[in-house]
Amino acid sequence: MTAPIEVKVPDIGDFGAVPVIEVHVSAGDQVNAEDPLVTLESDKATMDVPSPAAGSVAEVLVKVGDEVSVGSPILLLTPGDGAVSTPPSLVEQQEPAPASAPAAAPAPSAPAAAPAAGGVDTPAGIHAGPAVRRSARELGVDLAAVTPTGPKGRITKDDLLGFLKGPAQPAAAAATGAGIPEIPAQDFSTFGPIDIAPLPRIKKVSGPFLHRSWLNVPHVTHNDEADITDLDRYRKELDTAAKNDHNPYRVTLLAFLVKACVGALKEFPEVNSSLSSEKDALILKHYYNIGIAVDTPGGLVVPVVKDADRKGVVELSREFMSTSAKARDGKLGPSDLAGGTFTISSLGGIGGTSFTPIVNAPEVAILGVVRSKLSPVWNGTEFTARNMLPLSLSYDHRVIDGALAARFARHLCYLLEDDRRLLL
C-alpha cells in the first residue's frame, strides 16, 4: 500500500499566518490533481491550495480558522485513483447555499434579534469563522438570517453586529470606516421577476479594495492621444514573424505600452512612487513592475510583470501569452499579483473613447487604454489619416498635480510615436 504524502502550503508570497477560510475535503474523499483542498485568505486575495496529485485524503490536518504559512502541512494524501465526481464533502458544503440565500434576503427589514435562552445552534453550511459562530450562539442569533458581506459569502463579525443593531443603525457605514450611509435595501421582486446571481469570487475580493481606493484617493483623470501609425506598422511586422515562429506567439500593442510606460516612469519618478503611511513622504521605487489588468470569466485580475525595464518586446509578448492563460484558468498565485508599481488597464479589444480607471492603491497612477482610431491630422500643409491611440491617466492628486500628469502623458505619447525612442 502506498504511504500517504504530506501536502503543504505552497509559495503564497510574502504572507504569513494566513487564515484557512474553507476546507473542501474530508478524510476518505477521492480527489484529482489540481482539485482545491483548502481556501486561504490574505489581505489581498483568497487562494485555493490545489492537490498535487490524484488520490485519497487520508487525514485533514487543518480546520477553518487555523493560520498557516508557506510549508505548513494541511493534509495527508494517499496517491491513487482520482475522484470520479465532486468530493462528497464539497457537495455538502455547496448544497446548503441555495437554501440560505432566500433566508438572508429578509435581513435588512428584520428587527434586531433578541437573545434566546440556550442560544442557537448554527448550521454547518453557513460560512462563518469559529469566533462568529460562538458569538452567534451566545447572542441567540440564527446565522441563516444574517446577510454575509465577506469573501465567498462569509459572515463577518461586522455582519453579525449589523444584524443585531437593526436596519436603522449605520452598521455597514461604520464597518467601512467612511461614515457613508449605505444605499437602502429594496425588495426588487415587488416590481417584477428577478434572479439572484452570486458575485464571482474575484469580484467579491477586489470590490472592497476598489471601494477603499476610490474613497481614499482623490482621483483625477488626464486624457491624451498618441499617433501610433508608424509603431503599429512595425508591430504588425513583428506579429507576422511571431505567428510563423517555431513556438508561435502574438505581438500586441501592450508590449510597446509597457516599454513606453517604463521610459516615462524613469523620466518622472514621482509617478513610480507610493505615499508613505504617515502621508508626509514619497517612497520612490527604483524597480519597474507593471500590473496588467486581464479580463477573465470571473472578472478582472491584475498580474504583475516584474522588472519590465529589463525585458524586450519579444520577451514581454511571450510572458503576456503565458500570464493571460494562467489568469483565465485561475492559476495565478499571490506572487503573480504582488509588487506592482504602475498599472495598465486596456480595453483596446473592446472599444470606447476614454474612461476613468481607478488607481490601484498604494500605486499613485494607472493608465487606461482604449481602441485606436483613424483620425484626420493636420501635418502643416494638409490633413492626413493617422492611427491615434486615446490614453487616460488616472492619478492620486495628493502626489501628482495636473502639470506633472500632463507632462507624463505627453512624454508617454512621445515615446509611442517613434519605436526607436523605446530603445533609449
Secondary structure, DSSP 8 states (H G I E B T S, - for coil): ----EEEE----SS--SEEEEEE---TT-EE-TT-EEEEEE-SS-EEEEE-SSSEEEEEE---TT-EE-TT-EEEEEEES---SSS-HHHHHHHTHHHHHHHHHTTGGGS------TT-----TTS-B-HHHHHHHHHHT--GGGS---BGGGBB-HHHHHHHHH-TTS-HHHHHHTS---------GGGTS--------HHHHHHHHHHHHHHHHS-EEEEEEEEE-HHHHHHHHHHHHHHHTSSS-----HHHHHHHHHHHHHHHSGGGGEEE-TTSS-EEE-SS--EEE-EEETTEEE--EETTGGG--HHHHHHHHHHHHHHHHTT---HHHHS--SEEEEE-TTT--S-------TTSSEEEEE---EEEEEE-SSSEEEEEEEEEEEEEETTT--HHHHHHHHHHHHHHHT-GGGGG-
